[in-house]
Amino acid sequence: MKKILLILSFCWLSNGLIIGQALSPQTIKNLAKENLANSLTQYRQFLSIPNIGSYAEHRQNNVEWCLKTFNELGFDTQVLTSEGIPHVLAHWEVNPTYETILFYLQIDGQPVDSTKWQQPHPFQPVLKKKIKDQWEIVDWTILEEGFDPDLRIFARSSSDSKGPAMGFITALQILKAQKIQPKFNLKVIMDFQEELGSPTLSPLVKKERDLFAAKVMLIMDGTRHLSNLPTLTFGARGMTTVRLKVFGAVRNLHSGQYGNFAPNPVFHLARLLGDLKDENGQVMVPHFYDGVELSEERKAIINDVPEDLTAIKKSLGIATIDSVGTTYQEALQYPSLNIRGLQAAWVGKEVRTLLPNEAVAEIDMRLVPATPGARQVQLLKDFIVAKGFHLLDSLPTLEERQTYPKLMQFSYKIGSKPFQTDMKSDLGDWLSKGMTYIYGDQYVKMQTTGGSQPIAPFINTLGIPAVSVRIPNPDNSIHAPNENLRLGNYVQGIETCMSILLQTLD
């Protein structure tokens, strides 16, 4: 008994706070559920604040919510403005001798089309239950009947990424109530334009490098592995977008009067798009995959996840897969080229017998460290020129229209850069301790996610490794109408954050 009291006296500080790992795995799980009701109340308020990053009013309202929330947690907060755009930095110095972890929170969300959402409004969160294979709205009071992990919260940013942010905040609130401090200092950067590519984040990090100084970075963003097990992801692909606009006549033409005479730009564009990939899904742009090498050792590491190719194909409703890599994980290690949108004239009830005067294709290319955006754009541009197109960076003149039979306006934007962190590293080992402590071996470590995150500025400027802590369910309709977060994932997100916050950072 004396030994126990002696140990506790060393753990307990004069201000009544405990430092370090002081909660059992079961206690962590109990506390997460006990605090669920209060957490959901705050989460619903958070989701009710519209957060489209291109609107100044949306940004400001979310900035104020974040400042208030982290001030109440005892953090020092400040608004950092870069090119007119606000960012919030919160700092909790537990002990000046401790190392510091920088946490990244995405606060903004994708635009919404309210007519496509099966609820009153995308920014009015609702709780739904699956009844006869349909998601039906249920009253929030159903939570009083007991915990059902399969209930889901539907709202814009419920999963991407106010849900993960709220899981992290709730974990901090619980530890504060338990008078437990982490064994490291915390900095939290909040981004209000991630969905726009975080255009002002990189210059801010370069300008305020000392403010962001940390040993490692944790990203509270991204979807879990397909198994829906708690997930750590050690990298993300970068992002570059390209817009191709092919021109025909100076105006839309009647198809009866001008068919067989005036060329239809849709056919020029369709032939080009068909040439971009072969029937097996391989990108046919020369040198597109150059620099990407997967050794057998690395393949073994990245494929060490619980995946069933047959089950994945069944869940997606597809018969075959693109032959870029032999597994889903291997496919994520390569750059990709995707046609994300097509437009020419009208369809459906608005269809008309016309030859459209232009056809547009929107392309996104996901990048890996060996395939930088500028290189991939130039490769694509060279490929298009080789197909006989004359490229412009503006609208064509009448003289250009009468000179070149295949005219295209080519524009692009290089977004976030790719990053990869070594899975066999001190950071990987530290995070694995936190995950194993709460979940045993029931979690997943992935080398790369298919999506993109604006983390490269921190890695390149600060020289620190980064890992993404994944909370949302993989079928969360990210970026689409009816985005949702499974209640069980939300609770496990709180547990995950608590367990990580309780680990000692060596």
ABEGO torsion letter per residue (X at the ends): XAAAAAAAAAABBAAGBBBEBABBAAAAAAAAAAAAAAAAAAAAAAAABBABAABAAAAAAAAAAAAAAAAAAGBBBBBBBBGGBBBBBBBBBABAABBBBBBBBBABBBBBBAAABBBABAABBBBBBBBGGBBBBBBAAAAAAEBBAABBBBBBGAAOAAAAAAAAAAAAAAAAAAGBBBABBBBBBBBAAAAAGGAAAAAAAAAAAAAABBABBBBBBEBBBAAGBBBBBAEBBBBBBBBBBBBBBABBBBAAAABGABBBAAAAAAAAAAAABBAAGBBABBGAABGBBBBAAAAAAAABBBBBAAAAAAAAGBABBBBBEABAAAAAABBBBBBABBBBEBBEAABBBBBBABBBBBBBBBBBAABBAAAAAAAAAAAAAAAGBBBBABBBBAAAAAABABBBBBBBBBBBBBBBBBABBAAAAAAAAAAAAAAEABBBBBABBABBBBAAAAAAAAGBBBBBBBABBAAAGBGBBGBBBBAAAAAAAAAAAAAAAABBBX
